[in-house]
Amino acid sequence: MSGSGAGEANAGKRPNGQLGSWFVRSGWSKGELARQVNRRARQLGAHHISTDTSRVRRWLDGEQPREPIPRILSELFSERFGAVVAVEDLGLRAAHQAPSVAGVDLPWAGPQTVALLSEFSRSDLMLARRGFLGSSLALAAGPTLIEPMQRWLVPVAPGRTDPERPAGQSRPSKLSGPELDLLESTTAMFRQWDAQCGGGLRRKAVVGQLHEVTDLLQEPQPEATSKRLFRCAAELAELAGWMSYDVGLQPTAQKYFVLALHASKEAGDKPLGSYILSSMSRQMIHLGRPDDALELIHLAQYGSRDCATARTQAMLYAMEARAYANMGQPSKCKRAVRMAEDTFVDATLDDEPEPDWIRFFSDAELHGENAHSYRDLAYVAGRSPTYASLAEPVMARAVELFGDDDEHQRSYALNLIGMATVHLLKREPEQSTVLATQALRVAKKVRSERVNTRLRKTVDTAARDFGDIPEVATLTDLLTQQLPETAEAV
């Protein structure tokens, strides 16, 4: 076997211009890329891989590596550029995947949804290594993602989730009301833990609970019970996706989001579906795909326009603003910000009961989202001080509100980092380091690779632009000591 342990294929070689282009733009050396591949391979449990500079040179010369190296390279370049860089974009061949785990264009039917949820959650639990499941998946974007999601709008055929039951006939419930209540309250508890501690602490517990719920869905259930179980499965799958996103497992996160949307459709819960689409939209913004994010948000808004609460609608407007900001459309962004603010006022005056999944969208969250929209506009507009000044008071209010909230420490850290970036945009590095240092203290308490990555990027930017400032140099050293890149299995 070759020294890399990857079993390289030596078919007719020509220099791989696509991989070479991404490699040159990354600024990495061959040795640095080899070290990153080895580190990611160890995280996947692929300890037999030992890549070196000569191996990287062969890839650039046209040698085709075998899995999981193409997926590792895809993830590394995607993270480097903040956008989806597919295996094919690198001029590499993706491994054949079974339809049950490949892509996002899945059957919109209850039995298939249950089977796919069961299979995917079981595989996630069995492999039990950070990113290993994700390495067998590809991120979908553009029409490949949007077109299948549009089928969410097609109504579910009556009785489809239990096709063997004659019309008008109900089965006796195998689950009592208190048992269903307990399942739902457990989901709410997991959501609270995620907000407090980050996605890295309880992700496997959520996936395990999801697998248990899919087992219940595979048993004969009366229609009312089945709908409640599908709703529970949708919430758990969304939360598993959100936690996967939070720890950097992007393909795994997307798969859970897609399955969650299918389950919400079977539950007949359009507002929940719109919330799941908003999570998918947030991921697309993170991956540098604001056009896709906007399509998903508009789909969410259209699908839930007649049934979502004011709080849910306000959240969707806030995410619409984020998408427009990242697309560099300030007038549409500002309009969406105003709509979010006005609709949120309606929510505070409304006594309508709210589902647990939307309660996170508080006054603090509204301020944080709108501030990040202005901050994003500033970056898109070439580090505009005007938009940075718009962001500053709104972000300051978000930091103040989250600072008094022990239940949302991850959001507190993210908004501290956001405020630090605002001060960098305003060329105020000393103030930025104060906030980044506060964020570091919180980051050490929560297991969120998203927080860690944003903090590292912010400090890297400060070091690049203001490396001669003593406070910046001190913070850079502190970050290296206290937040090393050692994210482990979840």
C-alpha positions as CSV (number, residue, x, y, z in Angstrom):
1,M,0.0,0.0,0.0
2,S,1.3,3.5,-0.7
3,G,2.7,5.8,2.0
4,S,-0.4,7.9,2.1
5,G,-2.6,4.9,2.9
6,A,-5.2,6.3,0.6
7,G,-4.8,3.8,-2.2
8,E,-4.2,6.4,-5.0
9,A,-5.6,5.7,-8.4
10,N,-3.0,6.1,-11.2
11,A,-5.3,6.4,-14.2
12,G,-4.1,8.6,-17.2
13,K,-2.7,11.8,-15.6
14,R,-2.9,15.3,-16.7
15,P,-2.2,18.3,-14.5
16,N,-5.4,19.1,-12.4
17,G,-5.9,22.8,-13.3
18,Q,-9.0,23.1,-11.2
19,L,-7.3,21.9,-8.0
20,G,-4.2,23.9,-8.8
21,S,-6.3,27.1,-9.1
22,W,-8.0,26.6,-5.7
23,F,-4.6,25.7,-4.2
24,V,-2.9,28.8,-5.4
25,R,-5.7,31.1,-4.3
26,S,-5.7,29.4,-0.8
27,G,-2.2,30.7,-0.1
28,W,-1.3,27.3,1.5
29,S,2.0,25.6,0.9
30,K,2.0,21.9,-0.1
31,G,3.2,21.0,3.3
32,E,0.5,23.0,5.0
33,L,-2.2,21.4,2.9
34,A,-0.8,17.9,3.7
35,R,-0.8,18.7,7.4
36,Q,-4.4,19.8,7.3
37,V,-5.5,16.7,5.4
38,N,-3.8,14.5,7.9
39,R,-5.4,16.3,10.8
40,R,-8.9,16.1,9.3
41,A,-8.3,12.4,8.5
42,R,-7.4,11.7,12.1
43,Q,-10.7,13.4,13.2
44,L,-12.5,11.1,10.8
45,G,-10.8,8.1,12.3
46,A,-8.9,7.4,9.1
47,H,-5.5,7.0,10.9
48,H,-4.0,5.1,7.9
49,I,-3.7,8.3,5.9
50,S,-0.3,10.0,6.1
51,T,-0.1,12.6,3.3
52,D,3.1,14.5,2.5
53,T,4.2,17.2,0.1
54,S,5.1,14.7,-2.6
55,R,1.6,13.3,-2.4
56,V,0.0,16.8,-2.8
57,R,2.3,17.4,-5.8
58,R,0.9,14.2,-7.4
59,W,-2.7,15.4,-6.9
60,L,-1.8,18.7,-8.6
61,D,-0.2,16.7,-11.4
62,G,-3.5,14.8,-11.9
63,E,-3.4,11.8,-9.7
64,Q,-6.9,11.0,-8.4
65,P,-7.0,10.3,-4.6
66,R,-9.6,7.9,-3.2
67,E,-12.1,8.6,-0.4
68,P,-12.1,10.1,2.0
69,I,-9.4,12.5,0.7
70,P,-11.6,14.2,-2.0
71,R,-14.3,14.9,0.6
72,I,-11.6,16.2,3.0
73,L,-10.2,18.5,0.4
74,S,-13.7,19.7,-0.4
75,E,-14.4,20.6,3.2
76,L,-11.0,22.3,3.7
77,F,-11.3,24.5,0.7
78,S,-15.0,25.3,1.5
79,E,-13.9,26.4,5.0
80,R,-11.0,28.4,3.5
81,F,-13.1,30.4,1.1
82,G,-16.4,30.5,3.0
83,A,-18.3,29.0,0.1
84,V,-19.3,25.6,-1.1
85,V,-16.3,24.0,-3.0
86,A,-17.6,20.7,-4.3
87,V,-15.4,17.7,-5.0
88,E,-16.1,18.2,-8.7
89,D,-15.0,21.8,-8.5
90,L,-11.6,20.5,-7.5
91,G,-11.4,18.3,-10.6
92,L,-11.7,15.2,-8.5
93,R,-14.1,12.3,-8.7
94,A,-16.7,11.8,-5.9
95,A,-17.3,8.3,-4.7
96,H,-20.6,6.7,-5.7
97,Q,-23.3,7.1,-3.0
98,A,-26.4,5.1,-2.4
99,P,-29.6,7.1,-3.1
100,S,-30.6,6.7,0.5
101,V,-27.7,8.9,1.7
102,A,-26.8,10.9,-1.4
103,G,-28.2,14.4,-2.2
104,V,-31.3,16.1,-1.0
105,D,-33.9,15.2,-3.7
106,L,-35.7,12.6,-1.6
107,P,-39.2,11.2,-1.8
108,W,-41.9,13.4,-0.1
109,A,-43.7,10.4,1.4
110,G,-44.2,9.4,5.1
111,P,-42.8,5.9,5.1
112,Q,-39.7,6.9,3.1
113,T,-39.1,9.9,5.4
114,V,-39.2,7.6,8.4
115,A,-36.9,5.0,6.8
116,L,-34.4,7.7,5.8
117,L,-34.5,9.3,9.3
118,S,-33.9,6.0,10.9
119,E,-31.1,5.0,8.5
120,F,-29.3,8.3,8.7
121,S,-29.5,8.7,12.5
122,R,-28.4,5.1,13.0
123,S,-25.4,5.6,10.7
124,D,-24.5,8.8,12.6
125,L,-24.6,7.0,15.9
126,M,-22.7,3.9,14.8
127,L,-19.9,5.7,13.0
128,A,-19.6,8.0,16.1
129,R,-16.5,9.9,14.8
130,R,-16.5,13.7,14.2
131,G,-17.2,14.3,10.5
132,F,-16.9,10.7,9.4
133,L,-20.5,10.5,8.3
134,G,-20.2,13.9,6.7
135,S,-17.3,12.8,4.6
136,S,-19.7,10.5,2.7
137,L,-22.0,13.4,1.8
138,A,-21.9,16.3,-0.5
139,L,-23.3,19.7,0.2
140,A,-26.1,20.7,-2.2
141,A,-26.4,24.3,-3.4
142,G,-28.1,26.3,-6.2
143,P,-31.0,24.6,-8.1
144,T,-29.9,21.2,-6.8
145,L,-30.9,22.3,-3.4
146,I,-33.7,24.8,-4.1
147,E,-35.8,22.9,-6.5
148,P,-36.4,19.8,-4.3
149,M,-37.2,22.1,-1.3
150,Q,-39.9,23.8,-3.4
151,R,-41.9,20.6,-3.2
152,W,-42.5,21.4,0.5
153,L,-45.4,23.5,-0.8
154,V,-47.2,20.6,-2.4
155,P,-50.0,19.4,0.0
156,V,-49.7,16.0,1.6
157,A,-52.3,13.5,0.4
158,P,-54.8,12.6,3.1
159,G,-54.0,9.4,5.0
160,R,-50.7,8.9,3.2
161,T,-48.7,8.4,6.4
162,D,-50.9,5.3,7.2
163,P,-52.0,3.9,3.9
164,E,-53.2,0.6,5.2
165,R,-55.9,2.0,7.5
166,P,-59.4,2.2,5.9
167,A,-60.9,5.7,5.7
168,G,-62.6,6.7,8.9
169,Q,-61.1,3.9,11.0
170,S,-58.6,4.8,13.8
171,R,-56.2,2.5,15.6
172,P,-55.9,2.5,19.3
173,S,-53.0,4.6,20.5
174,K,-49.9,2.7,21.7
175,L,-48.6,5.9,23.3
176,S,-50.3,7.6,26.1
177,G,-50.8,11.4,26.2
178,P,-48.3,11.8,29.0
179,E,-45.7,9.8,27.1
180,L,-46.1,12.1,24.1
181,D,-45.9,15.1,26.3
182,L,-42.6,13.7,27.8
183,L,-41.1,13.3,24.3
184,E,-42.0,16.9,23.4
185,S,-40.6,18.3,26.7
186,T,-37.4,16.3,26.2
187,T,-36.9,18.0,22.9
188,A,-37.4,21.4,24.5
189,M,-34.8,20.4,27.1
190,F,-32.3,19.5,24.4
191,R,-32.9,22.8,22.7
192,Q,-32.2,24.6,26.0
193,W,-28.9,22.7,26.5
194,D,-27.8,23.6,23.0
195,A,-28.4,27.3,23.6
196,Q,-26.5,27.2,26.9
197,C,-23.6,24.8,26.0
198,G,-23.2,24.8,22.2
199,G,-23.8,21.9,19.8
200,G,-20.8,19.8,20.8
201,L,-22.1,18.6,24.2
202,R,-25.4,16.8,23.5
203,R,-25.5,16.2,19.7
204,K,-25.3,12.4,20.0
205,A,-28.0,12.4,22.7
206,V,-30.3,14.3,20.3
207,V,-29.5,11.9,17.4
208,G,-30.2,9.0,19.7
209,Q,-33.6,10.5,20.7
210,L,-34.4,11.1,17.1
211,H,-33.7,7.4,16.3
212,E,-36.0,6.3,19.1
213,V,-38.8,8.5,17.7
214,T,-38.4,7.0,14.2
215,D,-38.7,3.6,15.8
216,L,-42.1,4.6,17.2
217,L,-43.1,6.0,13.8
218,Q,-42.4,2.6,12.2
219,E,-45.1,1.1,14.5
220,P,-48.8,1.4,13.6
221,Q,-50.1,4.6,15.2
222,P,-53.4,6.5,15.0
223,E,-53.2,9.6,12.8
224,A,-53.2,12.2,15.6
225,T,-50.3,10.4,17.4
226,S,-48.4,9.9,14.1
227,K,-48.6,13.7,13.4
228,R,-47.3,14.5,16.9
229,L,-44.5,12.0,16.4
230,F,-43.6,13.5,13.0
231,R,-43.5,16.9,14.6
232,C,-41.2,15.7,17.3
233,A,-39.0,14.0,14.7
234,A,-38.9,17.2,12.7
235,E,-37.8,19.3,15.7
236,L,-35.2,16.7,16.7
237,A,-33.8,16.4,13.2
238,E,-33.7,20.2,12.9
239,L,-31.8,20.4,16.3
240,A,-29.4,17.6,15.2
241,G,-28.8,19.6,12.0
242,W,-28.3,22.8,14.0
243,M,-25.9,21.2,16.4
244,S,-24.0,19.6,13.4
245,Y,-23.8,23.0,11.8
246,D,-22.5,24.5,15.1
247,V,-19.6,22.1,15.3
248,G,-18.7,22.4,11.6
249,L,-20.2,19.2,10.1
250,Q,-21.9,21.0,7.2
251,P,-22.9,18.2,4.9
252,T,-24.4,16.3,7.9
253,A,-26.2,19.4,9.0
254,Q,-27.8,19.9,5.6
255,K,-29.0,16.3,5.5
256,Y,-30.7,16.6,8.9
257,F,-32.3,19.9,7.9
258,V,-33.7,18.3,4.7
259,L,-35.1,15.3,6.6
260,A,-36.5,17.6,9.2
261,L,-38.4,19.5,6.5
262,H,-39.8,16.3,5.2
263,A,-41.0,15.3,8.7
264,S,-42.6,18.7,9.3
265,K,-44.5,18.3,6.1
266,E,-45.9,14.9,7.3
267,A,-46.8,16.6,10.5
268,G,-48.7,19.3,8.6
269,D,-46.8,22.0,10.5
270,K,-46.0,24.8,8.0
271,P,-44.6,27.2,10.6
272,L,-42.2,24.6,11.8
273,G,-41.2,24.0,8.2
274,S,-40.5,27.7,7.7
275,Y,-38.3,27.6,10.8
276,I,-36.3,24.6,9.4
277,L,-35.9,26.5,6.1
278,S,-34.6,29.5,8.0
279,S,-31.9,27.3,9.6
280,M,-31.0,26.1,6.1
281,S,-30.9,29.7,5.0
282,R,-28.5,30.6,7.8
283,Q,-26.2,27.8,6.8
284,M,-26.2,29.0,3.2
285,I,-25.2,32.5,4.4
286,H,-22.4,30.9,6.4
287,L,-21.2,29.1,3.3
288,G,-21.2,32.2,1.2
289,R,-24.4,31.4,-0.8
290,P,-26.7,34.4,0.0
291,D,-28.7,33.9,-3.2
292,D,-29.7,30.4,-2.1
293,A,-30.4,31.7,1.4
294,L,-32.8,34.3,0.0
295,E,-34.6,31.6,-2.1
296,L,-35.1,29.4,1.0
297,I,-36.4,32.3,3.1
298,H,-38.8,33.4,0.5
299,L,-40.0,29.8,0.3
300,A,-40.5,29.8,4.1
301,Q,-42.4,33.1,4.0
302,Y,-44.7,32.0,1.2
303,G,-45.4,28.6,2.7
304,S,-46.3,29.9,6.2
305,R,-47.8,33.3,5.2
306,D,-51.3,32.4,6.5
307,C,-50.3,30.5,9.7
308,A,-47.0,31.6,11.2
309,T,-47.1,33.7,14.4
310,A,-45.8,37.3,14.3
311,R,-42.6,36.2,16.1
312,T,-41.9,33.6,13.4
313,Q,-42.6,36.2,10.7
314,A,-40.2,38.7,12.4
315,M,-37.5,36.0,12.5
316,L,-38.0,35.3,8.8
317,Y,-37.7,39.0,7.9
318,A,-34.5,39.3,10.0
319,M,-33.0,36.4,8.0
320,E,-34.2,37.9,4.8
321,A,-32.3,41.1,5.8
322,R,-29.1,39.0,6.4
323,A,-29.4,37.5,2.9
324,Y,-29.9,40.9,1.2
325,A,-27.0,42.3,3.2
326,N,-24.7,39.5,2.0
327,M,-25.9,40.1,-1.6
328,G,-24.9,43.8,-1.3
329,Q,-28.5,45.2,-1.5
330,P,-28.7,47.9,1.2
331,S,-32.2,49.3,0.4
332,K,-33.8,45.8,0.5
333,C,-31.8,44.9,3.6
334,K,-33.0,48.0,5.4
335,R,-36.6,47.4,4.4
336,A,-36.4,43.8,5.8
337,V,-34.8,45.1,9.0
338,R,-37.7,47.5,9.4
339,M,-40.3,44.8,8.7
340,A,-38.6,42.5,11.3
341,E,-38.7,45.3,13.9
342,D,-42.3,46.2,13.2
343,T,-43.5,42.6,13.2
344,F,-41.7,41.9,16.4
345,V,-43.6,44.7,18.1
346,D,-46.8,42.9,17.0
347,A,-45.4,39.7,18.6
348,T,-44.9,41.4,21.9
349,L,-48.6,42.6,21.9
350,D,-49.9,39.2,20.8
351,D,-51.1,36.7,23.4
352,E,-51.1,33.8,20.8
353,P,-49.4,30.7,22.2
354,E,-45.9,30.2,20.7
355,P,-44.2,26.8,19.9
356,D,-41.0,26.2,21.9
357,W,-38.8,26.4,18.9
358,I,-39.4,30.1,18.2
359,R,-39.1,31.3,21.8
360,F,-35.3,31.8,21.2
361,F,-36.2,34.8,19.0
362,S,-36.1,37.4,21.7
363,D,-35.5,41.2,21.7
364,A,-31.8,40.3,22.1
365,E,-31.9,38.0,19.1
366,L,-33.7,40.6,16.9
367,H,-31.0,43.2,17.7
368,G,-28.2,40.7,17.1
369,E,-29.6,39.6,13.7
370,N,-30.2,43.2,12.5
371,A,-26.8,44.3,13.7
372,H,-25.1,41.5,11.9
373,S,-27.0,42.6,8.7
374,Y,-25.6,46.1,9.0
375,R,-22.1,44.6,9.8
376,D,-22.3,42.3,6.8
377,L,-23.3,45.3,4.6
378,A,-20.2,47.1,5.8
379,Y,-18.0,44.2,4.6
380,V,-19.7,43.8,1.3
381,A,-19.5,47.5,0.7
382,G,-15.7,47.4,1.1
383,R,-15.5,47.9,4.9
384,S,-17.9,50.8,4.9
385,P,-17.6,52.9,8.1
386,T,-21.2,54.2,7.5
387,Y,-22.7,50.7,7.8
388,A,-20.4,49.9,10.7
389,S,-21.8,52.9,12.5
390,L,-25.3,51.7,11.9
391,A,-24.4,48.3,13.3
392,E,-22.7,49.6,16.5
393,P,-25.6,50.8,18.7
394,V,-27.8,47.8,17.6
395,M,-25.0,45.3,18.4
396,A,-24.3,47.0,21.7
397,R,-27.9,46.5,22.7
398,A,-27.7,42.8,21.7
399,V,-24.5,42.3,23.8
400,E,-26.2,44.1,26.8
401,L,-29.3,41.9,26.6
402,F,-27.5,38.6,26.1
403,G,-25.1,39.5,28.9
404,D,-27.9,39.3,31.3
405,D,-29.1,35.9,29.9
406,D,-27.4,32.8,31.2
407,E,-29.4,30.5,29.0
408,H,-28.0,31.8,25.7
409,Q,-24.3,32.0,26.2
410,R,-23.4,31.0,22.7
411,S,-25.4,33.9,21.3
412,Y,-23.7,36.2,23.8
413,A,-20.3,35.0,22.5
414,L,-21.3,35.5,18.9
415,N,-22.5,39.0,19.5
416,L,-19.4,39.9,21.5
417,I,-17.4,38.7,18.4
418,G,-19.8,40.7,16.2
419,M,-19.2,43.8,18.2
420,A,-15.4,43.2,18.0
421,T,-15.6,43.1,14.2
422,V,-17.6,46.3,14.2
423,H,-14.8,48.0,16.0
424,L,-12.3,46.6,13.6
425,L,-14.3,48.1,10.7
426,K,-14.2,51.4,12.5
427,R,-10.4,51.0,12.9
428,E,-10.6,50.8,16.7
429,P,-8.4,47.8,17.5
430,E,-8.1,48.4,21.2
431,Q,-11.8,48.3,21.8
432,S,-12.1,45.2,19.6
433,T,-9.6,43.3,21.7
434,V,-11.5,44.0,24.9
435,L,-14.7,42.5,23.4
436,A,-12.8,39.6,21.8
437,T,-11.2,38.8,25.1
438,Q,-14.6,38.7,26.7
439,A,-15.8,36.4,23.9
440,L,-12.8,34.1,24.5
441,R,-13.9,33.6,28.2
442,V,-17.4,32.6,27.1
443,A,-16.1,30.5,24.2
444,K,-14.1,28.3,26.6
445,K,-17.4,27.4,28.3
446,V,-19.4,26.4,25.3
447,R,-18.6,23.7,22.8
448,S,-19.3,25.5,19.5
449,E,-16.8,25.3,16.6
450,R,-18.8,28.1,15.0
451,V,-18.0,30.4,17.9
452,N,-14.3,29.3,17.9
453,T,-14.0,29.8,14.1
454,R,-15.5,33.3,14.2
455,L,-13.3,34.3,17.1
456,R,-10.1,33.0,15.4
457,K,-11.0,34.8,12.1
458,T,-11.7,38.0,14.0
459,V,-8.4,37.8,15.8
460,D,-6.6,36.9,12.6
461,T,-8.1,40.0,10.9
462,A,-7.0,42.2,13.9
463,A,-3.4,40.7,13.7
464,R,-3.3,41.3,9.9
465,D,-4.5,44.9,10.0
466,F,-3.2,46.0,13.4
467,G,-0.4,43.6,14.3
468,D,1.8,46.3,15.7
469,I,-0.8,47.2,18.5
470,P,0.4,45.6,21.8
471,E,-3.2,44.6,22.8
472,V,-3.7,42.8,19.5
473,A,-0.4,40.8,19.9
474,T,-1.3,39.9,23.5
475,L,-4.8,38.7,22.4
476,T,-3.3,36.6,19.6
477,D,-1.0,34.8,22.0
478,L,-3.8,34.3,24.5
479,L,-6.1,32.8,21.9
480,T,-3.4,30.3,20.8
481,Q,-2.9,29.2,24.4
482,Q,-6.5,29.0,25.5
483,L,-8.4,28.0,22.4
484,P,-6.2,25.6,20.4
485,E,-7.8,23.9,17.3
486,T,-8.6,20.6,19.0
487,A,-12.4,20.1,18.4
488,E,-13.1,16.5,19.2
489,A,-15.9,14.0,18.6
490,V,-19.5,15.0,19.3
